[in-house]
Every structure is written in structure tokens, then in C-alpha cells.
């Protein structure tokens, strides 16, 4: 046969498959929707993995970029080096062809620039300070104008220049070429726009779209990225830079270097950018990928069982075709064409569902820390589309293989003679039931995972150490108010008094940091009565708080007293958490003991002990925390916390008006709820819990459809047998019991397979999520009970149908 004839035969198979799907629209709709759910879920999760972990930066040779990191034992790694360290590395390394540094703005949590253009009101714009070699080392070219160069960042350089992104140019200036030379104000400093970056470049952060770059100052921490010289490996560079890093610590003061000396230097590839999301989401996304893969397997077994049942009904048709001269290869090709056509249609619909799913997932992820926003831009690029196409082909082959093999094994003579249930061999019945058992087993794994992740999320909420509901967080910005920090005590005290008078407010306080925002500082301390071990780190996390702080947050006062406003002018006092008290004092009371910090000559007297509470992160191990009275030494933060009796957002307008009345020049920078702040810190855990719960329900639904289809098909094939049973005295209740018994038998077999798989899946998830604790038994019980309930519901309709069979009609049925 010529290639053209062969292609014509394939086209005939496709047209025949389309006609077959048109004759059975219900079957086609269920099959396509089942596959769309599985393929769409996989596409959505892979899109996130592609964006967060795989997509390379749009710069020349991104594979040669590396990120310099440090890590405190037991803590996440951190990219933050001093300007002195940057210069030391730049002058002495032999492994980089270039080393660049970036830093974030100092205000609003170090994320946004305050930018004013053309006399408009200032707006917050994501951007970065950069070293003068930033753009040359990355090898970037401008869209128009020029980019920042070494001369722009040297001391005594002309007035500040700025480079803006293509999106900034489009949104603010409508791509007007005359943008070059225009002046904007960045952090109260005039800057001249000298160029626009290339359209595809939006910074080194994978999850944000930076819009402005200005020559940086090295007063704060710098994020360092290097470009390896040709022929230099990552291991060689890591070894040399680790030595240089240790040398930079030798000149540090003995007191200040205690933390730094236990930190470990690391280096990782940065071709995909410096992602704050990668460490947080890499493992959760792998867990979700396993979950959606299980969902796809459930969908495949569902469609395969449907095709097998349909193939049995078409067995005579296949026998006739073979008898008329059709080859078995042609029948197999037709079966594969039909399955690929179904999977292709499922993939197209899956892409549509993936678009909507990705949007929902991005909204969950973007609900991160309000002071550290995430701007994740996920697109279905070529890699994602190739993944979807590959998933469609593999899926089509997987669920089309069994019908194709049945078509291959068609025996014309016996198929023409066989009728009813006798036409099914024991092997075929066993294979069909095995597919349903596999669906049940995989669904048990999905439901168990959903129960496990939901209980894990509940455990995180229960271990916070404070009450997260009904608390409004208000951040003020006094930087342009005209007040010096020492002058804020009087207006802030008056503001607290006025806030507590707002209807619905139960208490109000202020602090340097709020829970799940991070500790204010860490310092070494000498504790009265405690003899430290050689080399022991005696650091304490600090927070400066006002009276009623613990009352507002619902953190229990275990011993002693709270802070008072009249502590001002008296000996310095402090309150410690339970972990700190037990570490330094054991079972003895710390009340009245003193704490002296290195470099100071006045100690703090401990006047109270409070319960442990999480500050840095929800999943952290609670550290040793000491609280100081913010009003005693005028160490006032600008984080106000207000506990309400109703919805906290309902008083936001009253809070703004109160701030305006008391301190007109102090701006309200941010208003949020504590609940949203906590939720923003555990987005990966919430994402897994939500997605696994949805996909567990979908898996159960698909398993129910498969079980219903098998039982309905079985009842239809056993009409004669059921008629004989009823003619011999079986009651409708006996028939219902028989059908439900078959269903429970299949579910029991599925549980026997699914429970060990769920236990193995729990171990896999725990290897990726070390903080995943708790017994799997409740989740297993939930999954088993849910599947039994789903099976009974799915089996009820075929059972009732079987019970209503007329024995006489059944005996006449062929």
C-alpha cells in the first residue's frame, strides 16, 4: 500500500471515529470531560512548575548565572551580603566574568519604590537598586535609549538616572519615545530616564515584574548574582567563593560575627532567576503533580472501562468486519484512532480548564505577605503545550490499549455465535472489574491525601499561639510626617486611646513587628543565673510592644504582669516567652531575673512570662523571644493591631479618620487583617489542601461513574440470569442485595490495594514536606468510608433497575 493510501486509511479511521462519537454523544461527553479534568489539572500544575522552576531568564547564556547564598543551620538560605563583601568578592575572585548586586527599596517592607511622574501623586512601583555592571554582565540591550552603566554608579556621578521596563513605558507613557530625558522622582530623589529595558526582561525575580532600576547604594544587604567564566564549574566556583566568604568574616567585630561564623556559604544555579517562590513551592508543587497524576490515572481507567464495555457491545460488528476482509491491524488502528481522538478532544478542553485553573491557583499564591507581594505571570508557552500534547498522546494510548487488544483478539465465528453474558470470557470480566478496582484504589489514595493535608493545615492553625481572627493590622508611615522617632510617643499614645473608643473595638496596641511578619532583631544576651557552654549561641529574638499587646493577640500571660505606660522613667523591664524561660531557667521562675545584652551596660528585669507564639513563620519552631516596652524607651514601631468584636474590616474607615484627626501628617500605609497575614504565610499548605480536596472529590466522582457504568453494563448483560433467579423465587430485595454486594466486593478489593498505596504516598509526601506530621489513620478511615458511601450511591440505580426486571420479559431477552 502506498503512503498516500495509508494516510487515506487513517483519515477514514478518524472520520469513522467521529461518526461513532456522534452516534453516542453521552458516552463521548463523559469520556472527553473525564479526560479534560485529568489533562487540564496536569497542565495547570505543570504551568506553575514551568514558571517557578523551569523558565529561564531572557538573557544570553542564562545557564552560567549563579546565585550566592548563606544559610544558618536549620534555616532557609538567604541571599544578603554587605557592600564590603561585594567589593571583596569582586576584586579577588577568579571564577566570575562578572558579579552584580541588587537591593530593594528601604520602605514598605523593602519591596516598592515610591515614584512620582509628571506631578502626579506618588505611587508604589516594584523595582530595585542595581550595581553599575548589572545590565552589562547580564548582556542585555535596551529597547530604546541606554541602560545603566558603571559610570552611573560611581561616587560623584551626575544626578541619578533610571531605566524603566517596557511595561512601565507602555502603561505610563503609551510607548512615547520622548520618555528619554524625562525626570521622575524615586524615593524623593530626582532621576532622569535614560532608557527602556527590552520587552521580555522584567528583572531577576521569577515571581515579580520589576518596572524601574536605579543605580544602587550598598548601605543595605545586596543580593549577589555571578556569571561563571567559560569552563568554570559550579563546584569550582562554590569552593573558591566559600573561602573568600570566610575571609570576609575575619575583620568583623567579635560580638557582631557570632551569627555570621556559624553560617554556611552556598551557591546555586540562577538561570531561572532568583525566586522567593522556588524554595517554598518546589516541593509542594511536586506533591500536587503526583496528586493530579493520580487523578489522570483515575480518568484513564474510567474511560478504558467505558470503552471495554462499549467494545463488548460492538463485538459482533468487529466480527462482521473481520469476516468481510478487514485486517486485525485495521481494527486496532481504528480503536487507537478513537481513543486518540477522545484524548485530543479532552486535551483541547483541558487547556481551557487549565487556563481557568491556573488563574485560580495564581490568585491563591498571590495572596501572600502584603509587604512582600507576588506577581506571578503564568502563560501556556511552547513547553507547556508540548507537555499537554504528550499527555494527550500517552493518555490516549493508555486507555485505548485494552480495547485495541480486544479488537485484535476478535474471533469471528465465536463472536457471531456468542450472546449475553456467555460472550464474555472470565479473563475479560476480570479485566473490566480490575479497572474499577484500580479506580477505587487511586481514589482512596486521593481522598486520604486530601484528609491528610487538610488535617495538617488545621494543625498549623492550632499551633499559632495567638488568635488570628478579628484583628485588624494598620501600618503607618511616619517617614514624611515631620516627626522624629522620639516625638512619636505622644501622638501614638493618644492614637491608641482614640482607637479603643471606636465602636466595636475591644483593645488596641502597637509593636515593632506583628505575628508572622518576622522578629524585629536578634542579639546575644547574658542571662542572670545561666552559665553558657563554650561557643553557645545565646541570641534572643526581640520585639518592642505596647501595653495590651498580649491581650489583643490572645497570647496568655503565664506569670508576672503586662507592660504599663508608667514604666517610662523606671528601670528597664522585659517579658519573655515560655521557650526562653525554660531554656535559661528550667522549672525555676524567671520573674525578677535580669538580662544584659552584649554591648550594653543597663540590664532588663523580667516582669512577665507569656505563651509561645509564632512570629517568623507559621511552620517555624518557636524560638527564644523577649519583649520590651515600646513606650519605656521610645522605641516605637508603626504596626498598630486592633481586636474587634465583629468584622475587623468594618472599622477600616473609622481607623483612617482617627489617624487623620490625631496625626494629620502621618500616612496610613497599609490596612490588612491578621487572618490574611497568617494565610499568606502558609499559601503552599493551603494550596495543597484546597487542590487535593478538589481533586479527591473529582477522583471519587470519576470512580463512581466507572462503578456505575460497570454495574449498569453487568445488569444489562445478566438480564436472563436475573430473570431465572426471580422466576425461581428471588425477591427484588435479593436482587438489590446481589448488585450492592458486587459493588461492595469491588470497593473492598480497591481498599485492599489503595490503603498500602496511601501509606506509601504519605511517606513520599513526608519526604518532600518534613513538617507533615500526624497519624494517617484518620485520613485512611475517611477515605475508606467516603469510597464505600460513593459506591453505594453509584450502585443504587443499577440495583433498583435490576430489581424491577419482569421475569417473563427477561427470559425472552436474547
TAHUTA-V491247 format. One record per helix or strand of 2 or more residues. SS is the DSSP state (hx for helix, st for strand). FROM is the first residue (numbers start at 1). LEN is the number of residues. Records with the same first field share a line. If there is no record, write none. Layout:
SS = FROM-LEN  FROM-LEN
This chain:
hx = 3-21  25-30  62-3  83-10  134-5  150-4  166-8  177-3  234-16  258-4  276-38  315-9  328-39  382-27  412-6  420-4  426-37  485-15  549-5  565-3  578-8  648-15  674-8  683-35  719-9  732-37  777-27  807-6
st = 65-7  77-2  96-8  112-6  123-8  142-4  161-4  183-4  189-9  212-4  222-7  264-6  471-7  505-7  521-7  539-7  557-4  573-5  594-4  604-7  625-5  639-6  667-7
